[in-house]
Amino acid sequence: MTDSEHFHPFPESDADRLEAENFDPNQLNALGNRAIALGLIVGHGYHQGKYELLKRGEVLLFSPREALTYLEALIQSREQADG
């Protein structure tokens, strides 16, 4: 497999940008799954170059970095509310 054939889990332009930012897509996936387990969202994943978070009756589109920040804050606020 050549470098140009290397698989990226998201569009190549995003992959290049995220690698440059030391972004960990596994962390984003783990946070998305945690938010689902807490009932904060119903789904998450990449969609047309953005990161999509699905809430009941609402679709939110973010850059992957913004989605990470949003999910961290959402989970933190839930955990603080739960004590």
Protein Blocks (a to p, Z undefined) as FASTA:
>chain_A
ZZklpccfbdfklmmmmmmnopafklmmmmmmmmmmnopagbdcdeehiacdddehiacd
ddfklmmmmmmmmmmmmmmmnZZ
